[in-house]
Amino acid sequence: MLLTDSKIKTSKAGSKCIRLKDGNGLFLTIRSNGKKFWQFRYRFLDKEKTLSFGRYPQISIAQARELRFEARRTLAKGIDPSAVKRKEKAVAVFRDRNTFGAITEEWLKLQEVKWSPNYLKKTLCRINNHLLPELKNRPVTSIEPLDLLAVLQKIESKGCKEMSHRVLRIAGAILDYAIITGRTKQNITTGLSKALQPYSQTHYPTLGANELPAFIIDLENLDTSEQNLIAFKLLMLTAVRTGELRTAKWIHINLNGREWRIPAENTKMRTEHVVPLSSQSMGLLNELRDISGDSEWLFPNSRKQVHPVMSENTINNMIHRMGYKGRIVGHGFRSMFSTILNENGFNRDAIERQLAHMERNKVRAAYNRAEYLPERREMMQWWADFIDSGNVRTIPVRFGQKKVADSLVTEKELDYSGNLLFPLNGATLH
């Protein structure tokens, strides 16, 4: 017998669930708390399943029967109506989270595993300062090109032309994600750069080769700790990024193999990077063992409660104290490295590999982390000798004060991990 509204209203809740049948799998469940729900029972692939249609009286008898009809029609096509409902719910969840702020939050979570903490911090700062104040609560489909252009022109009005282009690229990446997840159908950033003021890309300030001798003398005369001095010299000798230097651990250093293997999580591009070690770098690391050899880190922070490693401002603060503020920054030594080696005829691809610049072909990049390694070993020794010798005119002090004669290293002078122990008994240090 078909259900009626009067029969439903006169049915009282009991201590257990009561089910009132309407036929063809449709029934009304009355829970002990008095709440009433429409449900549809069916079989799919020889399994019994139950699909909920919603509460009564919000869903009327006629609506429940129509939903049953649609479910049976779906079954007739060989499709599970419960799977259809789950899919529709998932789409609805995405569509409900359709504000620019909600989409940006999702997008950032995906980038956390791809980007370095420092790059993620910079991107988040740009989003919070420029995009979210104007667009956070706007449905993404309601944002027009002129809306975003107004945000970007506000940045330009402060004289930050390059930043406006950077923020545009970030917005474009967020909107690409919105398209993929079904929240919008177009990326309004396409072509928007043409409406922005052009800018000349600025590079990190650096010194010329003829300025190196005086700089190194000033560095040697700087009143700083021996650990900081060694850190600065290794930064110049290895051409690594300052963040990679700061987070270096002794387990990453293999002096026997004359290599520093920077793990993927410490690099900007999230791929392992091999740095061949010159004799000068070997000597400096041997000295550093006396200072921080009992620490996990090459450059531990004396204020461990603040941060376990050397501050990110240490290198640039040293530069400022030397009187070179505005003339060079820590990252500028990478530019110097590239310029001088290119001018001296080294293989451009080997230079780029040594600088750990991302290979455009990601498949190829997976196989070339050690590409050009023999050539890079020769190149890194040449670079260290260039800094340390008359190639930049005579420097009064040896940049690498101690050099390790690798031919005199024996198995007895290696620890269990293959790293060089010190002092090196019998090795010539000069």
Contacts in CASP RR format, 6 or more apart in sequence:
PFRMAT RR
TARGET T0000
AUTHOR 0000-0000-0000
METHOD contacts of the structure
MODEL  1
MLLTDSKIKTSKAGSKCIRLKDGNGLFLTIRSNGKKFWQFRYRFLDKEKT
LSFGRYPQISIAQARELRFEARRTLAKGIDPSAVKRKEKAVAVFRDRNTF
GAITEEWLKLQEVKWSPNYLKKTLCRINNHLLPELKNRPVTSIEPLDLLA
VLQKIESKGCKEMSHRVLRIAGAILDYAIITGRTKQNITTGLSKALQPYS
QTHYPTLGANELPAFIIDLENLDTSEQNLIAFKLLMLTAVRTGELRTAKW
IHINLNGREWRIPAENTKMRTEHVVPLSSQSMGLLNELRDISGDSEWLFP
NSRKQVHPVMSENTINNMIHRMGYKGRIVGHGFRSMFSTILNENGFNRDA
IERQLAHMERNKVRAAYNRAEYLPERREMMQWWADFIDSGNVRTIPVRFG
QKKVADSLVTEKELDYSGNLLFPLNGATLH
2 22 0 8 1.000
2 23 0 8 1.000
3 20 0 8 1.000
3 21 0 8 1.000
3 22 0 8 1.000
3 28 0 8 1.000
3 61 0 8 1.000
4 61 0 8 1.000
5 57 0 8 1.000
5 61 0 8 1.000
7 20 0 8 1.000
8 20 0 8 1.000
8 28 0 8 1.000
8 36 0 8 1.000
8 56 0 8 1.000
8 61 0 8 1.000
11 18 0 8 1.000
11 20 0 8 1.000
11 30 0 8 1.000
12 30 0 8 1.000
13 30 0 8 1.000
13 31 0 8 1.000
13 32 0 8 1.000
13 33 0 8 1.000
13 34 0 8 1.000
14 30 0 8 1.000
14 32 0 8 1.000
15 32 0 8 1.000
16 32 0 8 1.000
17 29 0 8 1.000
17 30 0 8 1.000
17 31 0 8 1.000
17 32 0 8 1.000
18 29 0 8 1.000
18 30 0 8 1.000
19 27 0 8 1.000
19 28 0 8 1.000
19 29 0 8 1.000
19 30 0 8 1.000
20 27 0 8 1.000
20 28 0 8 1.000
20 30 0 8 1.000
21 27 0 8 1.000
22 28 0 8 1.000
22 61 0 8 1.000
22 64 0 8 1.000
22 65 0 8 1.000
24 68 0 8 1.000
24 72 0 8 1.000
25 40 0 8 1.000
25 41 0 8 1.000
25 42 0 8 1.000
25 68 0 8 1.000
26 38 0 8 1.000
26 39 0 8 1.000
26 40 0 8 1.000
26 64 0 8 1.000
26 65 0 8 1.000
26 68 0 8 1.000
27 38 0 8 1.000
27 39 0 8 1.000
27 40 0 8 1.000
27 41 0 8 1.000
28 36 0 8 1.000
28 37 0 8 1.000
28 38 0 8 1.000
28 39 0 8 1.000
28 56 0 8 1.000
28 64 0 8 1.000
29 36 0 8 1.000
29 37 0 8 1.000
29 38 0 8 1.000
29 39 0 8 1.000
30 36 0 8 1.000
31 37 0 8 1.000
35 55 0 8 1.000
36 55 0 8 1.000
36 56 0 8 1.000
36 57 0 8 1.000
37 52 0 8 1.000
37 53 0 8 1.000
37 54 0 8 1.000
37 55 0 8 1.000
37 56 0 8 1.000
38 52 0 8 1.000
38 53 0 8 1.000
38 54 0 8 1.000
38 55 0 8 1.000
38 56 0 8 1.000
38 59 0 8 1.000
38 64 0 8 1.000
38 67 0 8 1.000
39 50 0 8 1.000
39 51 0 8 1.000
39 52 0 8 1.000
39 53 0 8 1.000
40 50 0 8 1.000
40 51 0 8 1.000
40 52 0 8 1.000
40 53 0 8 1.000
40 67 0 8 1.000
40 68 0 8 1.000
40 71 0 8 1.000
40 81 0 8 1.000
41 48 0 8 1.000
41 49 0 8 1.000
41 50 0 8 1.000
41 51 0 8 1.000
42 48 0 8 1.000
42 49 0 8 1.000
42 50 0 8 1.000
42 51 0 8 1.000
42 71 0 8 1.000
42 72 0 8 1.000
42 75 0 8 1.000
42 81 0 8 1.000
43 49 0 8 1.000
44 75 0 8 1.000
44 78 0 8 1.000
44 80 0 8 1.000
44 82 0 8 1.000
45 80 0 8 1.000
49 80 0 8 1.000
49 82 0 8 1.000
51 71 0 8 1.000
51 81 0 8 1.000
51 82 0 8 1.000
51 85 0 8 1.000
53 59 0 8 1.000
53 63 0 8 1.000
53 64 0 8 1.000
53 67 0 8 1.000
53 68 0 8 1.000
56 64 0 8 1.000
59 67 0 8 1.000
70 81 0 8 1.000
71 81 0 8 1.000
74 80 0 8 1.000
74 81 0 8 1.000
74 84 0 8 1.000
75 81 0 8 1.000
91 182 0 8 1.000
94 181 0 8 1.000
94 182 0 8 1.000
94 183 0 8 1.000
95 182 0 8 1.000
95 183 0 8 1.000
97 103 0 8 1.000
97 106 0 8 1.000
97 183 0 8 1.000
98 139 0 8 1.000
98 140 0 8 1.000
98 141 0 8 1.000
98 183 0 8 1.000
98 184 0 8 1.000
99 136 0 8 1.000
99 137 0 8 1.000
99 138 0 8 1.000
99 139 0 8 1.000
99 140 0 8 1.000
100 131 0 8 1.000
100 132 0 8 1.000
100 135 0 8 1.000
100 136 0 8 1.000
100 137 0 8 1.000
100 138 0 8 1.000
100 139 0 8 1.000
100 140 0 8 1.000
100 143 0 8 1.000
100 174 0 8 1.000
101 132 0 8 1.000
101 135 0 8 1.000
101 136 0 8 1.000
101 137 0 8 1.000
103 140 0 8 1.000
103 174 0 8 1.000
103 177 0 8 1.000
103 178 0 8 1.000
103 181 0 8 1.000
103 183 0 8 1.000
104 127 0 8 1.000
104 131 0 8 1.000
104 132 0 8 1.000
104 136 0 8 1.000
104 174 0 8 1.000
106 177 0 8 1.000
106 181 0 8 1.000
107 173 0 8 1.000
107 174 0 8 1.000
107 177 0 8 1.000
108 120 0 8 1.000
108 123 0 8 1.000
108 124 0 8 1.000
108 127 0 8 1.000
110 177 0 8 1.000
111 120 0 8 1.000
111 123 0 8 1.000
112 120 0 8 1.000
114 270 0 8 1.000
115 123 0 8 1.000
115 270 0 8 1.000
116 267 0 8 1.000
116 268 0 8 1.000
116 270 0 8 1.000
118 243 0 8 1.000
118 312 0 8 1.000
119 268 0 8 1.000
123 170 0 8 1.000
126 163 0 8 1.000
126 166 0 8 1.000
126 167 0 8 1.000
126 170 0 8 1.000
127 170 0 8 1.000
130 151 0 8 1.000
130 154 0 8 1.000
130 155 0 8 1.000
130 163 0 8 1.000
130 167 0 8 1.000
131 151 0 8 1.000
131 167 0 8 1.000
131 170 0 8 1.000
131 171 0 8 1.000
131 174 0 8 1.000
134 147 0 8 1.000
134 150 0 8 1.000
134 151 0 8 1.000
135 143 0 8 1.000
135 147 0 8 1.000
135 148 0 8 1.000
135 151 0 8 1.000
138 147 0 8 1.000
140 175 0 8 1.000
140 178 0 8 1.000
140 183 0 8 1.000
140 184 0 8 1.000
141 183 0 8 1.000
141 184 0 8 1.000
143 188 0 8 1.000
144 188 0 8 1.000
145 188 0 8 1.000
145 189 0 8 1.000
145 192 0 8 1.000
148 168 0 8 1.000
148 171 0 8 1.000
148 188 0 8 1.000
148 189 0 8 1.000
148 192 0 8 1.000
149 192 0 8 1.000
149 195 0 8 1.000
151 167 0 8 1.000
152 164 0 8 1.000
152 167 0 8 1.000
152 168 0 8 1.000
152 192 0 8 1.000
152 196 0 8 1.000
153 164 0 8 1.000
153 196 0 8 1.000
155 163 0 8 1.000
155 164 0 8 1.000
155 167 0 8 1.000
156 164 0 8 1.000
156 196 0 8 1.000
156 197 0 8 1.000
161 196 0 8 1.000
161 197 0 8 1.000
161 198 0 8 1.000
161 199 0 8 1.000
162 199 0 8 1.000
162 201 0 8 1.000
162 202 0 8 1.000
164 196 0 8 1.000
164 197 0 8 1.000
165 193 0 8 1.000
165 196 0 8 1.000
165 199 0 8 1.000
168 189 0 8 1.000
168 192 0 8 1.000
168 193 0 8 1.000
168 196 0 8 1.000
171 189 0 8 1.000
172 187 0 8 1.000
172 189 0 8 1.000
175 184 0 8 1.000
175 187 0 8 1.000
175 188 0 8 1.000
175 189 0 8 1.000
176 187 0 8 1.000
178 184 0 8 1.000
179 185 0 8 1.000
179 186 0 8 1.000
179 187 0 8 1.000
203 335 0 8 1.000
204 328 0 8 1.000
204 329 0 8 1.000
204 330 0 8 1.000
204 331 0 8 1.000
204 332 0 8 1.000
204 334 0 8 1.000
204 335 0 8 1.000
205 326 0 8 1.000
205 327 0 8 1.000
205 328 0 8 1.000
205 329 0 8 1.000
205 332 0 8 1.000
206 328 0 8 1.000
206 332 0 8 1.000
206 333 0 8 1.000
206 335 0 8 1.000
206 336 0 8 1.000
206 339 0 8 1.000
207 215 0 8 1.000
207 324 0 8 1.000
207 327 0 8 1.000
207 328 0 8 1.000
207 336 0 8 1.000
208 336 0 8 1.000
208 339 0 8 1.000
209 336 0 8 1.000
209 340 0 8 1.000
209 392 0 8 1.000
210 392 0 8 1.000
210 393 0 8 1.000
212 387 0 8 1.000
212 392 0 8 1.000
213 392 0 8 1.000
213 393 0 8 1.000
213 394 0 8 1.000
213 395 0 8 1.000
215 322 0 8 1.000
215 324 0 8 1.000
215 328 0 8 1.000
216 387 0 8 1.000
216 395 0 8 1.000
216 397 0 8 1.000
216 399 0 8 1.000
217 395 0 8 1.000
217 396 0 8 1.000
217 397 0 8 1.000
218 322 0 8 1.000
218 323 0 8 1.000
218 324 0 8 1.000
219 229 0 8 1.000
219 232 0 8 1.000
219 233 0 8 1.000
219 318 0 8 1.000
219 322 0 8 1.000
220 229 0 8 1.000
220 397 0 8 1.000
222 229 0 8 1.000
222 318 0 8 1.000
222 321 0 8 1.000
222 322 0 8 1.000
224 318 0 8 1.000
224 321 0 8 1.000
226 287 0 8 1.000
226 291 0 8 1.000
227 288 0 8 1.000
227 291 0 8 1.000
227 292 0 8 1.000
227 299 0 8 1.000
227 310 0 8 1.000
228 310 0 8 1.000
228 314 0 8 1.000
228 318 0 8 1.000
230 284 0 8 1.000
230 287 0 8 1.000
230 288 0 8 1.000
230 291 0 8 1.000
231 245 0 8 1.000
231 298 0 8 1.000
231 299 0 8 1.000
231 310 0 8 1.000
231 314 0 8 1.000
231 315 0 8 1.000
232 315 0 8 1.000
232 318 0 8 1.000
233 280 0 8 1.000
233 284 0 8 1.000
233 399 0 8 1.000
233 400 0 8 1.000
234 245 0 8 1.000
234 281 0 8 1.000
234 284 0 8 1.000
234 285 0 8 1.000
235 242 0 8 1.000
235 245 0 8 1.000
235 315 0 8 1.000
235 330 0 8 1.000
235 333 0 8 1.000
236 333 0 8 1.000
236 387 0 8 1.000
236 399 0 8 1.000
237 278 0 8 1.000
237 280 0 8 1.000
237 281 0 8 1.000
237 284 0 8 1.000
237 380 0 8 1.000
237 383 0 8 1.000
237 384 0 8 1.000
237 387 0 8 1.000
237 399 0 8 1.000
238 245 0 8 1.000
238 260 0 8 1.000
238 275 0 8 1.000
238 277 0 8 1.000
238 281 0 8 1.000
238 380 0 8 1.000
239 333 0 8 1.000
239 334 0 8 1.000
239 337 0 8 1.000
239 354 0 8 1.000
239 355 0 8 1.000
239 383 0 8 1.000
240 260 0 8 1.000
240 262 0 8 1.000
240 273 0 8 1.000
240 275 0 8 1.000
240 356 0 8 1.000
241 267 0 8 1.000
241 268 0 8 1.000
241 331 0 8 1.000
241 334 0 8 1.000
241 356 0 8 1.000
242 312 0 8 1.000
242 315 0 8 1.000
242 330 0 8 1.000
242 331 0 8 1.000
243 266 0 8 1.000
243 312 0 8 1.000
244 262 0 8 1.000
244 266 0 8 1.000
244 267 0 8 1.000
244 273 0 8 1.000
245 298 0 8 1.000
245 299 0 8 1.000
245 315 0 8 1.000
246 299 0 8 1.000
246 309 0 8 1.000
246 310 0 8 1.000
246 312 0 8 1.000
246 314 0 8 1.000
247 266 0 8 1.000
247 297 0 8 1.000
247 309 0 8 1.000
248 260 0 8 1.000
248 262 0 8 1.000
248 266 0 8 1.000
248 297 0 8 1.000
248 298 0 8 1.000
248 299 0 8 1.000
249 296 0 8 1.000
249 297 0 8 1.000
249 298 0 8 1.000
250 293 0 8 1.000
250 295 0 8 1.000
250 296 0 8 1.000
250 297 0 8 1.000
250 298 0 8 1.000
250 419 0 8 1.000
251 296 0 8 1.000
251 417 0 8 1.000
252 260 0 8 1.000
252 261 0 8 1.000
252 262 0 8 1.000
252 263 0 8 1.000
253 259 0 8 1.000
253 260 0 8 1.000
253 277 0 8 1.000
253 285 0 8 1.000
253 298 0 8 1.000
253 419 0 8 1.000
254 260 0 8 1.000
254 261 0 8 1.000
254 417 0 8 1.000
254 418 0 8 1.000
254 419 0 8 1.000
255 277 0 8 1.000
255 282 0 8 1.000
255 285 0 8 1.000
255 286 0 8 1.000
255 404 0 8 1.000
255 418 0 8 1.000
255 419 0 8 1.000
255 420 0 8 1.000
256 409 0 8 1.000
256 414 0 8 1.000
256 418 0 8 1.000
256 419 0 8 1.000
256 420 0 8 1.000
257 277 0 8 1.000
257 418 0 8 1.000
258 276 0 8 1.000
258 277 0 8 1.000
258 282 0 8 1.000
258 377 0 8 1.000
258 406 0 8 1.000
259 274 0 8 1.000
259 275 0 8 1.000
259 276 0 8 1.000
259 277 0 8 1.000
260 274 0 8 1.000
260 275 0 8 1.000
260 277 0 8 1.000
260 281 0 8 1.000
261 272 0 8 1.000
261 273 0 8 1.000
261 274 0 8 1.000
261 275 0 8 1.000
262 272 0 8 1.000
262 273 0 8 1.000
262 274 0 8 1.000
262 275 0 8 1.000
262 356 0 8 1.000
263 272 0 8 1.000
264 270 0 8 1.000
264 271 0 8 1.000
264 272 0 8 1.000
267 273 0 8 1.000
267 356 0 8 1.000
268 356 0 8 1.000
269 356 0 8 1.000
269 357 0 8 1.000
269 358 0 8 1.000
271 356 0 8 1.000
271 358 0 8 1.000
271 365 0 8 1.000
271 369 0 8 1.000
272 369 0 8 1.000
273 356 0 8 1.000
273 369 0 8 1.000
274 369 0 8 1.000
274 370 0 8 1.000
274 373 0 8 1.000
275 354 0 8 1.000
275 380 0 8 1.000
276 373 0 8 1.000
276 376 0 8 1.000
276 377 0 8 1.000
276 380 0 8 1.000
276 381 0 8 1.000
277 285 0 8 1.000
277 380 0 8 1.000
278 380 0 8 1.000
278 381 0 8 1.000
278 383 0 8 1.000
278 384 0 8 1.000
278 385 0 8 1.000
279 381 0 8 1.000
279 384 0 8 1.000
279 403 0 8 1.000
279 404 0 8 1.000
279 406 0 8 1.000
280 384 0 8 1.000
280 385 0 8 1.000
280 387 0 8 1.000
280 388 0 8 1.000
280 399 0 8 1.000
280 400 0 8 1.000
280 403 0 8 1.000
281 380 0 8 1.000
281 384 0 8 1.000
282 403 0 8 1.000
282 404 0 8 1.000
282 406 0 8 1.000
282 420 0 8 1.000
283 400 0 8 1.000
283 401 0 8 1.000
283 402 0 8 1.000
283 403 0 8 1.000
283 404 0 8 1.000
283 429 0 8 1.000
284 400 0 8 1.000
284 401 0 8 1.000
284 402 0 8 1.000
285 298 0 8 1.000
286 402 0 8 1.000
286 404 0 8 1.000
286 420 0 8 1.000
286 422 0 8 1.000
286 423 0 8 1.000
286 424 0 8 1.000
286 429 0 8 1.000
287 401 0 8 1.000
287 402 0 8 1.000
288 298 0 8 1.000
289 422 0 8 1.000
290 422 0 8 1.000
292 298 0 8 1.000
292 299 0 8 1.000
292 300 0 8 1.000
296 308 0 8 1.000
297 308 0 8 1.000
297 309 0 8 1.000
299 309 0 8 1.000
299 310 0 8 1.000
300 308 0 8 1.000
300 309 0 8 1.000
300 310 0 8 1.000
301 307 0 8 1.000
301 308 0 8 1.000
301 309 0 8 1.000
301 310 0 8 1.000
301 311 0 8 1.000
315 330 0 8 1.000
316 329 0 8 1.000
316 330 0 8 1.000
319 325 0 8 1.000
319 328 0 8 1.000
319 329 0 8 1.000
319 330 0 8 1.000
334 355 0 8 1.000
337 351 0 8 1.000
337 354 0 8 1.000
337 355 0 8 1.000
337 383 0 8 1.000
338 351 0 8 1.000
338 355 0 8 1.000
340 383 0 8 1.000
340 386 0 8 1.000
341 351 0 8 1.000
341 379 0 8 1.000
341 382 0 8 1.000
341 383 0 8 1.000
342 348 0 8 1.000
342 351 0 8 1.000
344 382 0 8 1.000
346 379 0 8 1.000
346 382 0 8 1.000
347 372 0 8 1.000
347 375 0 8 1.000
347 379 0 8 1.000
349 371 0 8 1.000
349 372 0 8 1.000
350 372 0 8 1.000
350 375 0 8 1.000
350 376 0 8 1.000
350 379 0 8 1.000
351 379 0 8 1.000
353 368 0 8 1.000
353 371 0 8 1.000
353 372 0 8 1.000
353 376 0 8 1.000
354 372 0 8 1.000
354 376 0 8 1.000
354 379 0 8 1.000
354 380 0 8 1.000
358 365 0 8 1.000
359 365 0 8 1.000
359 368 0 8 1.000
384 399 0 8 1.000
384 400 0 8 1.000
385 391 0 8 1.000
386 392 0 8 1.000
387 399 0 8 1.000
388 395 0 8 1.000
388 398 0 8 1.000
388 399 0 8 1.000
388 400 0 8 1.000
389 395 0 8 1.000
402 429 0 8 1.000
402 430 0 8 1.000
403 428 0 8 1.000
403 429 0 8 1.000
403 430 0 8 1.000
404 420 0 8 1.000
404 424 0 8 1.000
404 427 0 8 1.000
404 429 0 8 1.000
405 427 0 8 1.000
405 428 0 8 1.000
405 429 0 8 1.000
408 424 0 8 1.000
408 426 0 8 1.000
408 427 0 8 1.000
408 428 0 8 1.000
409 420 0 8 1.000
409 424 0 8 1.000
409 427 0 8 1.000
412 425 0 8 1.000
413 420 0 8 1.000
413 421 0 8 1.000
413 424 0 8 1.000
413 425 0 8 1.000
413 427 0 8 1.000
414 420 0 8 1.000
414 421 0 8 1.000
415 421 0 8 1.000
423 429 0 8 1.000
END
